[in-house]
Amino acid sequence: MLTKWNTSINLVSVSTLPDIWARHVEDSAQLWSLVSQPWTHWVDLGSGGGLPGIVVAIIAKSLAPHGTITMVESDQRKSTFLRAVIRDLDLNAKVLAGRAESVEPLSADVLSARALAPLKDLLPFVMRHLKPTGEAIFPKGRTVEAEIAEAQKQWRFDFDSHTSRIAPDSVVLSVRNVSRV
C-alpha cells in the first residue's frame, strides 16, 4: 500500500523505495523492542506514511492486542492513507488529523516521532502528550549529540541511547522525566 499510494502522495522519498523493508519497516519495528515498560496507549506524532505508527500497530495486533495506537498527522491526504491501511489491516489504531501542538493532550504511555523535528522541538510535545511515567522514543541520526546538547539548554530529561540495528551510525533515544530548565 505504501508503494502504491506513494505515487500520488509523497509518503517516503522515492529514492528509498528499493530498500523499503530495511530503511523503513525494520527501522520502525526496532522501536517495539526498545520500549522498556508495558503500555496500553502508544502515540506516534507526524505519522506520515505510518512509520513507525502502522508498523507498531501491526506488531501490536498479535503481541499486544490490548494496546491502542494513535497517529497524529496534519496532512489530510496522509491521514486518509493511514485510515485506509488501518481499515484494510483491521488494526487497533486511529488517526487524528491535526498538528501535534493543536490536538488535545493524549496521555500516552509511549510517544514516538520519526524524522519529525530536532529533539529540542520534540520535547514540548513530550510534555503535552506523554504521561509523567511514560517514555518517548525517537530515532535520531548522526547529529544526535548536538541535538541533545541543544535540548539540554532548555530542558532536563533522562535518556538512554540505543545503537540502531539498521543504521549503526544512528541511534534511538529513549527519553523520560522531561521538565523545563
C-alpha positions as a Markdown table, in Angstrom:
| # | Residue | x | y | z |
|---|---|---|---|---|
| 1 | Met | 0.0 | 0.0 | 0.0 |
| 2 | Leu | 2.8 | 2.4 | 0.8 |
| 3 | Thr | 4.4 | 1.9 | -2.6 |
| 4 | Lys | 1.1 | 2.2 | -4.4 |
| 5 | Trp | 0.0 | 5.4 | -2.5 |
| 6 | Asn | 3.5 | 6.9 | -2.8 |
| 7 | Thr | 3.0 | 7.6 | -6.5 |
| 8 | Ser | 0.3 | 10.2 | -5.7 |
| 9 | Ile | 1.2 | 11.2 | -2.2 |
| 10 | Asn | 4.8 | 11.7 | -1.1 |
| 11 | Leu | 4.8 | 9.3 | 1.9 |
| 12 | Val | 8.5 | 8.4 | 1.7 |
| 13 | Ser | 11.4 | 9.5 | -0.6 |
| 14 | Val | 11.2 | 7.7 | -3.9 |
| 15 | Ser | 14.9 | 7.0 | -3.6 |
| 16 | Thr | 14.3 | 4.9 | -0.5 |
| 17 | Leu | 11.6 | 2.6 | -2.1 |
| 18 | Pro | 14.1 | 0.0 | -3.4 |
| 19 | Asp | 15.2 | -0.5 | 0.3 |
| 20 | Ile | 11.8 | -0.1 | 1.8 |
| 21 | Trp | 12.0 | -3.1 | 4.1 |
| 22 | Ala | 15.2 | -2.3 | 5.9 |
| 23 | Arg | 15.1 | 1.5 | 5.6 |
| 24 | His | 11.5 | 2.0 | 6.8 |
| 25 | Val | 9.9 | -1.2 | 8.1 |
| 26 | Glu | 12.7 | -2.7 | 10.1 |
| 27 | Asp | 13.8 | 0.7 | 11.3 |
| 28 | Ser | 10.3 | 1.3 | 12.6 |
| 29 | Ala | 9.9 | -2.2 | 14.0 |
| 30 | Gln | 13.1 | -1.9 | 16.2 |
| 31 | Leu | 11.3 | 0.7 | 18.3 |
| 32 | Trp | 9.0 | -2.1 | 19.6 |
| 33 | Ser | 11.7 | -3.9 | 21.4 |
| 34 | Leu | 13.3 | -0.8 | 22.8 |
| 35 | Val | 10.3 | 0.3 | 24.9 |
| 36 | Ser | 11.2 | -0.6 | 28.5 |
| 37 | Gln | 7.8 | -0.7 | 30.1 |
| 38 | Pro | 4.3 | -2.1 | 29.5 |
| 39 | Trp | 1.9 | 0.2 | 27.6 |
| 40 | Thr | -1.7 | 0.4 | 26.6 |
| 41 | His | -1.6 | 3.7 | 24.6 |
| 42 | Trp | 1.2 | 4.5 | 22.0 |
| 43 | Val | 1.1 | 7.8 | 20.3 |
| 44 | Asp | 3.0 | 8.5 | 17.0 |
| 45 | Leu | 3.4 | 12.1 | 16.0 |
| 46 | Gly | 3.8 | 13.2 | 12.4 |
| 47 | Ser | 3.0 | 9.7 | 11.2 |
| 48 | Gly | 3.1 | 10.4 | 7.5 |
| 49 | Gly | 3.4 | 7.1 | 5.8 |
| 50 | Gly | 2.8 | 5.2 | 9.0 |
| 51 | Leu | 6.4 | 4.9 | 10.1 |
| 52 | Pro | 6.5 | 3.8 | 12.8 |
| 53 | Gly | 2.8 | 4.0 | 13.8 |
| 54 | Ile | 1.4 | 1.5 | 11.3 |
| 55 | Val | 4.4 | -0.9 | 11.8 |
| 56 | Val | 3.9 | -0.7 | 15.6 |
| 57 | Ala | 0.1 | -1.3 | 15.2 |
| 58 | Ile | 0.8 | -4.4 | 13.0 |
| 59 | Ile | 3.2 | -5.8 | 15.7 |
| 60 | Ala | 0.7 | -5.0 | 18.5 |
| 61 | Lys | -2.1 | -6.8 | 16.7 |
| 62 | Ser | -0.6 | -10.1 | 17.8 |
| 63 | Leu | 1.9 | -9.2 | 20.6 |
| 64 | Ala | -0.2 | -6.6 | 22.5 |
| 65 | Pro | -3.8 | -6.7 | 21.3 |
| 66 | His | -4.9 | -4.6 | 24.3 |
| 67 | Gly | -2.7 | -1.7 | 23.0 |
| 68 | Thr | -4.1 | 1.2 | 21.1 |
| 69 | Ile | -2.0 | 3.3 | 18.7 |
| 70 | Thr | -3.0 | 6.9 | 17.9 |
| 71 | Met | -1.3 | 8.5 | 14.9 |
| 72 | Val | -1.3 | 12.3 | 14.7 |
| 73 | Glu | -0.8 | 13.6 | 11.1 |
| 74 | Ser | -1.6 | 17.1 | 9.9 |
| 75 | Asp | -1.6 | 16.3 | 6.1 |
| 76 | Gln | -5.2 | 15.3 | 5.2 |
| 77 | Arg | -4.0 | 13.1 | 2.3 |
| 78 | Lys | -1.6 | 11.2 | 4.5 |
| 79 | Ser | -4.3 | 10.8 | 7.2 |
| 80 | Thr | -6.6 | 9.3 | 4.5 |
| 81 | Phe | -3.8 | 6.8 | 3.6 |
| 82 | Leu | -3.3 | 5.9 | 7.3 |
| 83 | Arg | -7.0 | 5.3 | 7.8 |
| 84 | Ala | -7.1 | 3.1 | 4.7 |
| 85 | Val | -4.3 | 0.9 | 6.0 |
| 86 | Ile | -5.9 | 0.7 | 9.5 |
| 87 | Arg | -9.2 | -0.4 | 7.9 |
| 88 | Asp | -7.6 | -2.9 | 5.4 |
| 89 | Leu | -5.4 | -4.5 | 8.1 |
| 90 | Asp | -8.0 | -4.3 | 10.9 |
| 91 | Leu | -5.6 | -2.6 | 13.2 |
| 92 | Asn | -6.4 | -1.3 | 16.7 |
| 93 | Ala | -5.4 | 2.3 | 15.8 |
| 94 | Lys | -6.8 | 5.6 | 15.0 |
| 95 | Val | -5.7 | 8.8 | 13.2 |
| 96 | Leu | -6.1 | 12.3 | 14.5 |
| 97 | Ala | -5.8 | 14.8 | 11.5 |
| 98 | Gly | -4.1 | 17.8 | 13.1 |
| 99 | Arg | -0.9 | 19.2 | 14.4 |
| 100 | Ala | 0.7 | 17.8 | 17.5 |
| 101 | Glu | 0.6 | 21.2 | 19.2 |
| 102 | Ser | -3.1 | 21.5 | 18.4 |
| 103 | Val | -4.7 | 18.2 | 19.4 |
| 104 | Glu | -5.9 | 17.7 | 22.9 |
| 105 | Pro | -3.3 | 16.1 | 25.3 |
| 106 | Leu | -3.2 | 12.4 | 24.6 |
| 107 | Ser | -1.8 | 10.9 | 27.8 |
| 108 | Ala | 0.4 | 8.4 | 26.1 |
| 109 | Asp | 2.4 | 5.6 | 27.7 |
| 110 | Val | 4.8 | 5.7 | 24.7 |
| 111 | Leu | 5.3 | 8.6 | 22.4 |
| 112 | Ser | 7.2 | 8.3 | 19.1 |
| 113 | Ala | 8.2 | 10.5 | 16.2 |
| 114 | Arg | 10.4 | 9.6 | 13.3 |
| 115 | Ala | 12.1 | 12.3 | 11.3 |
| 116 | Leu | 9.7 | 15.0 | 12.6 |
| 117 | Ala | 11.9 | 17.5 | 14.3 |
| 118 | Pro | 15.1 | 18.1 | 16.3 |
| 119 | Leu | 14.9 | 16.9 | 19.9 |
| 120 | Lys | 14.5 | 20.4 | 21.4 |
| 121 | Asp | 11.4 | 20.8 | 19.3 |
| 122 | Leu | 10.0 | 17.4 | 20.2 |
| 123 | Leu | 10.3 | 17.9 | 24.0 |
| 124 | Pro | 7.3 | 20.3 | 24.2 |
| 125 | Phe | 5.2 | 17.5 | 22.6 |
| 126 | Val | 6.5 | 15.1 | 25.2 |
| 127 | Met | 5.3 | 17.5 | 27.9 |
| 128 | Arg | 1.9 | 17.8 | 26.2 |
| 129 | His | 1.2 | 14.2 | 25.2 |
| 130 | Leu | 3.2 | 11.8 | 27.4 |
| 131 | Lys | 2.1 | 10.6 | 30.8 |
| 132 | Pro | 4.5 | 11.5 | 33.6 |
| 133 | Thr | 5.5 | 7.9 | 33.9 |
| 134 | Gly | 5.7 | 7.4 | 30.1 |
| 135 | Glu | 8.6 | 7.0 | 27.7 |
| 136 | Ala | 9.3 | 8.8 | 24.4 |
| 137 | Ile | 11.3 | 7.0 | 21.8 |
| 138 | Phe | 12.9 | 8.9 | 18.9 |
| 139 | Pro | 15.1 | 7.5 | 16.1 |
| 140 | Lys | 17.9 | 10.0 | 15.5 |
| 141 | Gly | 20.8 | 10.3 | 13.1 |
| 142 | Arg | 24.4 | 11.4 | 13.2 |
| 143 | Thr | 23.7 | 14.8 | 14.8 |
| 144 | Val | 22.2 | 13.3 | 17.9 |
| 145 | Glu | 24.9 | 14.6 | 20.3 |
| 146 | Ala | 24.4 | 18.1 | 19.0 |
| 147 | Glu | 20.6 | 17.7 | 19.3 |
| 148 | Ile | 20.9 | 16.5 | 22.9 |
| 149 | Ala | 23.3 | 19.4 | 23.8 |
| 150 | Glu | 20.9 | 21.9 | 22.3 |
| 151 | Ala | 17.9 | 20.5 | 24.0 |
| 152 | Gln | 19.6 | 20.5 | 27.4 |
| 153 | Lys | 19.9 | 24.3 | 27.2 |
| 154 | Gln | 16.1 | 24.5 | 27.8 |
| 155 | Trp | 15.1 | 21.1 | 29.1 |
| 156 | Arg | 16.0 | 18.5 | 31.8 |
| 157 | Phe | 15.5 | 14.9 | 30.8 |
| 158 | Asp | 16.8 | 11.4 | 31.4 |
| 159 | Phe | 17.7 | 9.4 | 28.3 |
| 160 | Asp | 19.2 | 6.1 | 27.1 |
| 161 | Ser | 20.8 | 5.9 | 23.7 |
| 162 | His | 20.5 | 2.6 | 21.7 |
| 163 | Thr | 22.5 | 2.0 | 18.6 |
| 164 | Ser | 20.2 | 1.5 | 15.7 |
| 165 | Arg | 20.1 | -2.1 | 14.5 |
| 166 | Ile | 19.5 | -0.8 | 10.9 |
| 167 | Ala | 22.0 | 2.1 | 10.7 |
| 168 | Pro | 24.9 | 1.7 | 13.0 |
| 169 | Asp | 25.7 | 5.4 | 12.7 |
| 170 | Ser | 22.2 | 6.2 | 14.1 |
| 171 | Val | 20.6 | 5.8 | 17.5 |
| 172 | Val | 17.2 | 5.5 | 19.1 |
| 173 | Leu | 16.8 | 7.8 | 22.1 |
| 174 | Ser | 14.5 | 6.7 | 25.0 |
| 175 | Val | 13.5 | 9.8 | 26.9 |
| 176 | Arg | 11.9 | 10.1 | 30.3 |
| 177 | Asn | 11.3 | 12.6 | 33.1 |
| 178 | Val | 11.1 | 15.8 | 30.9 |
| 179 | Ser | 10.9 | 19.2 | 32.5 |
| 180 | Arg | 11.9 | 22.7 | 31.6 |
| 181 | Val | 15.1 | 24.2 | 32.9 |
